[in-house]
Amino acid sequence: MVKYNQNSRSIIIFQGFLVLEKGTGLSGYSALIQGHDLKVPIPDYLCAIGTKHKKYDNGRWRMFTPRHRPEETLYGHLTFALKYEGIDLSILNALFHVIEVSEIEAIIRSKPTGMYCRKIWFLWEWLREEPLNIDDATTGNFVSLINSTLQYEGISYPSKRHRVRNNLPGTIHFCPLIRKTEKLEQYIGKKLSEKAIGNIGQIHPDLLNRAAAFLLLKDSKASYTIEGETPPHNRIERWGRIIGEAGQRKLSISELEYLQYLVISDNRFIEPGLRTEGGFVGNHDRRSGMPMPGHISARPDDLKTLVNGLIETYELLCQDDFDAVLMATIIAFGFVFIHPFEDGNGRIHRYLFHHVLAEKCFVPKGMVFPVSSVILERIGEYRKILEHFSKPRLDLIEWRPTEKNNVQVLNETIDLYRFFDATKLAEFFFECVAETVDKTLPDEINYVKKYDLFNEFITNYLDMPDKLVALLLRFLNHNNGKLSKRAKEKEFKKLSDHEIQSIEHKYAEIFG
């Protein structure tokens, strides 16, 4: 029998790095992880029973009062976890693979109509995909699996066997979860989609079309820049046109492979389609060439299951009123963590933001939502949020280098990519979406208006061709509203000093 909380030292070391004061006790998932030595990513928040008679947060720990202390049993800690922490599929799946079937059956038979017993029963059979030797429940009200006060729920499907409503926002093959936080609730309450659609509806269609064309290029260029690439303008334009078509076709493996074909202009040096070898994101040692991964991709044997699971979850959430930004978070970040292709994953990942937002009508069809440009401005935060997922998983992946200086994963890792907490990812992406709605879109549309005013002035003043006006404006933008010495001596040497002064004065008047 497992004994929980048997540490009698003055401090409790949890997973080698988290510390609790004497007198406190692990509770819920933390007790289950410690008691059963589960090899799982440690949750962002953990629960413990403190000595004070009030609930409070202490760094990573959420401290509960002594009266919340559960029974020091498997059932006691499972019930505490489901009641106060919500569902963590990664931990539950790992737990259900190390405990005996008889233990679970004994728990369910002890309280066959109990709400938490029925949830445990459903989760065992859903995760293990095998039935327990227990007759179907015949009494008791149906209960929702996801507690909607703790986590965001999906569409509900009744399970008559357990008298449980399965409202998980995903499938067995791909089901990230998002906790309800004050920050996310505030963003959802702002109704950013309504605000964006309302603002866009007030803009003249001609102005909107030209702003959209500009935003296509801006977002496409930003996505390449995030990857550290500076492709020729025609490739940026081509990818921009694809972004403009986001949401028009349903997702499938063949559609994702088509997107990869469009992203990679020269595929002579890569194997297109789902990887047949391992993959990682990182560097190689300069001398030995040994891989130095910051992120290890899903095993090639797991890719079809994971990508099909991602698409099934996408289709499930499309049928629901699940928040568009939360759905985009789950699908786009889930894709990039799986990393199914040899190359092109990052740009397709950011395309999926556009695809889901367009599919859910977050902004009007055909209107580009330049969120990649905001991500680029927050590139440091973006990298940290990716590392927040990847770093804890590196210690759980056994791998060896291959002859091609790639990585070969040696252990089972599929759960790392199909079950994860996407809360911090959702908070980051919502911040980017809010900035796009509140600042980037208005700024870009306002810029087009100012461009029109400037262009009208130049055309009336000098009758200058549009291409030259655009070049003139670029020079002024890059030099704080002043023409550089090079511009005066080369491209615009025909302008008089008086004309240059008039142009610079007008630029300052329009653009500030």
N, C-alpha and C positions, 0 to 999 in steps of 0.2 A: 504494500500500500504506500502511495506517495505521501510524504509528510511535507506540508507547506510551512513556510516561515519558521524553519528550525535554526536560523542563525542567531546565536546568542552574543555576538560581539557587540562592541559599543557603537559600531556603525554597520550598516548593511551595504555591501557592494553588490550592485545589480549589473550583470553583463559586463563587468570589468571597468565600468566608467561612471555609473550613476551611484550616488551616495544618499542614504537616508539616515536620519538620526536614530539613536537608540530608543526603543519603545514603540517605534512604528512597525507596521507590518505590510508586506506586499498583499495586494488584493486584486482580484479579477485577472486580467490578462497578464499582468506582471508576475503574479503568483503561478499562473499556468506555465508561462515561459520558463521561469526558474525551476519550478517543481518537476517539469518534464524535460528540461534541457532542450527546448525547441530551437531549432536553427532557422530563425525567421528575422526579417528586418524589424528592428525595435520601433514600436509606435512613437509618434511625435509626443503623445501624452500618455502618462501611466498613472495608475491609481494606487494609493496606499492608505492605510488606516493610521491616523495620527493620534497624538495624546490629547490634543485640544478639543474642546466641545464646539468647534465651528469648522466649517468647510473653508478651505483656502487653497490657493495655488502656490507652489514653491518651485519655480523654474519649470522643469519638465513634469513635475509631479502634481497631481491633483489630490489633495489631502482630504480624507473623509473623517468623520468623527467616530469615536469608539462604538456608538450605537449602530453604525453602518457595517460593523465587522461581520463578514459572512462566516458560515461554518467552514472549518478548515478541511473541506472535502472538494472533490471534483465538481459535484453539483453546486456546492456553495459558491465557488469561484466562477463557474460558468454562469450562474444566475446573476451574480454581481456584475460580471462583464456585460451581459446582454442588457441588463437594466440601466447601468450607468455609463457604459462606454460604447454601446452600440455593437454592431457586427463587424468583426475583423476576420474576413474569410481566409487570409493568409495564416493567421494563428490557429483558427479553428481547423483548417484542413491539415496543418502539421500535427495538431493535437490528436485529431481523429485517426491519424496513421500510426500513433504510438500507444494508444490505449486499447484495451480489449473490448471487443463487441459486447461482451457480457456486462461490462461496466455501464455502458450506455443503455443497454436493455433494462438493467436493474433500476437505473434512474427513472426511465420512462414508466416502468411498471409500478414504481413506488408512488407516482403522482400522475396517472394517465390523463387526467383532465387539466393538469396544471399548465398555465400559459407558457412558462419557460421550458417545461419538459417537452411540450409539443414543438416549440421552436427548435430546441436541441435535436429532437427526433427528425424534423424536416431537414435541418442543416446537415445532419449526418448522412441521410439518404441522398440529398442533393449533391453534396460534395463527394461522397464515396461512390455514388451511382450504383448502390446496391441496397436492397431492402433489408430491414431488420425483421426478426422473427416475432413480430407484434401485430395483432389484429388492428384494422382500421379504427380510428376514433369515431365514436357515435354520439358523444355528448360534448357540451362545451361550446361557447360562442367562438366564431372565427376570430382569430387575432392576426394582426399585421406583423409580418416578419421584421421589417424595418420600422423602428420607432421614429416617426417623422419629426419628433422634437429633437432628435439627436443627429439624424442623417437624412439626406435627400433621397426620397423614394421614387421608384419607377412605377409603371403601370401595374395594377394588381391582378393576379391570377389565383383563383382559389385552389387549394389542395385539399380535397375532401378527405383524403386518408388521414391527414394530420389536423384538419380543421384550422388551417393556417392560410392566410393570404400572402402569396409570394409577391412582394413588391420590390424585389431586388432590381436595381437599374442595369441589369446585364444578364448574361447567360453563364453557364458553368465554365465555358471556355474563355470568357473575358468579362470581368465584373469589378472594375474599380469602384470605390465608394468615396463619398464626399461628406464630411461632417458639417453640420450646421454651425456656423460661427457668426458672431456679431458683425464682422466685416462683410461676410457674404450676404447676410440678410439685409444689411444696409444697402449694398450695391443692387440687389434684386429689387428692393423697395424704390430705388431711383427710377425704375422703368426706363432704362437707357434706350431700349429699342423704340419705344414710343417717342422719346425725345429726339432721337436721330431721324425717324421718319417724319415727325412734325417739322423739324428744321429744314429737312431736304424738300418737303412739300412746298415750302415758301420760296423756293429758288426757281428762277426762270429756266425752262427746259434746256435752252441753248447754253446757258451758263453752266448748268449742271452737267451736260454732256461733255463740255470741254474740261470741266473740273475732273470728271470721271476718267477721261483719257490721260490727264496729267497724273492722277492718283494711281492708275494702272502702272505707269512707269516707275513712279516713286516706290510703290510697294514691291514690285519685281526687283528693282535695283537693291532695295534694302535686304531682301531675302538672300540675294547673292552675296552682299557685303557681309552678312552675318556668317556665311560660310567661308569668308576670307577670299572670295573670288571677285575678279573684275573682268567679266566677260565683255565681248564687243556689244555695241548698242543693239544690233539686230537680235541677239539672243535675249537680251533684257526685254525688248519689245515683244518677242515671241512668247516668253513666259508670262508677260503682262497680259497678253490676249487670253492665255489659258486661265489665268486668275479671274479674268472677266467672265469666263464661262462657268465658274464654280457654281455648283448647285443645280446645274442643268441636266446632269447625268447621275444615275444611281452609282453608289460605290460597289465595287466588286474587285476581286483579285486582278482580273483582266484590265479593269479601269485603272487600278493603281500601277500595273505594269505599263499601260499606255502613258500614264503621266511620267513614269521614269524615262520612257523613250523620248518624251518631249523635253525633259530636263537635261538629259545627257545627249548632247549633240553628236558626240563621237564615241560610240560604244565599242570601238575596236579593242579597248584595253580593259573592259569589264565584262562580266557575265551578266547579261540582263535577266530580269525576273527574280523570283525568290532565290535567295542564296542557297548554294549547295555546300558551302563551307562556313566556318565560324566567322565572326566579325567582331570588331571592337572600335571604339572611338578613343583616340589618344595618340601617342607618339611612339617612335622607335628609338632605342638607344643608338646614339650616333656611331659608336664603335662596333658593337656586336650586332646591331640591327634587331635586337630582342624587342618584342612588343612591350609597351608601357601603357596599359589600358587605363582610361578614366571611366570607361563604361564598356561592359561586355554585352554584346547583343544576344538575343535568344538563339538557342541551338537550331541549326537548319532543320533537324527532324521535327521540331515543334512549330515551324513557321506556318504551315497550312492550317493547323488547328488554331493557332493564335490569331492569324489574320482573318480566317473565317469567323472566329468568335468575335473579333472586333467589328466585323461587318454585320453580324447578327445582332450585336448590341446596338449598333448604329440604327438598324432597321427597327428594333424594338423601341428605341427612344424617339424615333421619328413619329411613331404612332401615338406618342404621349405628349402631354404639355410640359415635359421636362424642360427646365430652363435652357435656352439656346447656348449661353456662355458656358454653363456647366457641361453641357453635352459636347461642345467644341473642345473643352479641356480634356475630357475623358478620351475622346476619339483621337485628337491630334497628338496629345502627349503619349497616349498608349501606343500609337503607331511608331513614334520616334524611339521609344524605349525598346520596342520589339526589334526595330532596325532591320526590316525584312530584306532590304536590297543591299547590294554591294556598294552602290553609290546613289545619291539623289534623295536620301531619306529626309534630310533637313528641310529641303525646299518643299517636298511633298507634305511633310509635317505641317509647315506653315500654310500650304495650300488648303489643307484640311480645316484649318480655322475658318478660312473663307467659305469653304464648301458647306460646313455645318451651319454657319450663320446665314448663308444664302438659303439653304434648304429650309431653315426654320423661319425665314422671312424676317430676320433681325433688322435688315435694311432693305429698301426696295430692290427688286431684281435689276441687275445691270449696274447697280451702284457699288463701286469698289469701296471696301472698308479697309483703309490703309493701316491695319494693325501691325504689320511687319515693320513699318517705319518706326512705330512707337517701341516695339521690342528692340529694335536696333539702338534707339536712344537709351534703353534700359539694359544694354547688353550684359553688364556686370551682374545685375539681378537675375537675368535670364540664365546665365551660366550657373549661378549659384543654385537656382531652382532645379536645374537639370542634375547638378551634382547631388542635391538633396535626395534625389531618387537613386542615383547610381552608386555613390560611395558606400552606403550601408550594404549594398548587394555584392560588392566586390569580395568581401570577406566570406560570403556564402557560396561563391562560385569557385570550383576547383577546375584549373585549366593548365594546359601546357603549351609551349610554343610549337609551331609547326615548321617544317622546312622552308615554307614561304614567309616565315616571320609573322604568321597570323596566330590566332589562338584556337585551340580545340578544347571545348568544355567537356569535362569528364563526369560530371554528376547531373542529376535531374534538376532543372532550373525553371521549368515552365511556370510554376506558381509565382515566381518573382515578377513575371510580366502580365499575368492574367488577374492577379489579386493585389491591389495596392491602394493606399490612401491618397487620393488626389486633392486633398483639401488645400494644401499650400500652393499647389499648381493652379487651382481654381482662383485663389485669392490673387495670385500674381496676374493671371490672365484677365480677371475682372478689372484690375487696376489699369491694364493696358487698354481694354475696351472702353473704360470710362474716360481715359485721357483722349482716346480717338474720337469719342462722341463730343466731349466737352471742349477739346482744344484743336486737335489735328484737323478734323473735317471742317469746322468753321474757319480755321486759319487758312486752309488750302483754298476754300471757296472764296474767302475774302481776298486772297492773293490774286486769283483769276480776275476778280472785279478790279483790283488795283492795276493789274496788267492791262486790262482793257482801257482804263483811263490814261495810263502812260502811253500805250500804243496809239490811242486817239490823238494825244498831244503831239507825239513825234510825227505821225502821219500828216497831220494838219500843218505842222511847223516846217517839216523838212521833206515830206513825201518820200520817206525812206521805206524800202521793201521790208516785209514782215520778218524775213529771216535775219536781216541786219538789226532790226529792232530787238529781236530776241537775243542776239549776240550782245548788243549794247546793254541790255538789261542784265545779262549774266555778268558782264564786266563790272557794272555798278553794284550788283549784289555782292560780288566777291571782294569789293574794295570799299565797303562802307559808304556807298553812294558817290564815289569819286572815280573818274576815269583814270586808270593807271597810265604811267609814262609810256609803257609799251603800247597800250591801246591808242593813245594820242599820236604816236609815231608810226603805227602800222595800220591797224584795221580802220581807225577813224581819223586818219591824218588830214582828210579833206574838211573836217569840221573846224570852224573858226573858234577862237577863244571865247567870243561872246556866245556862240551857240553851245559850247560845252558848259559854260556857266549857267545858261538857261536850262539845259537838260538836267544838270546836277541839282539846280534849285527845284525844278519840277519833281524830280525823283524824291527829294527830301519832303516836299509838300504831300506827295501821294503816299509814300512808303514810311514816312517818319524817320 
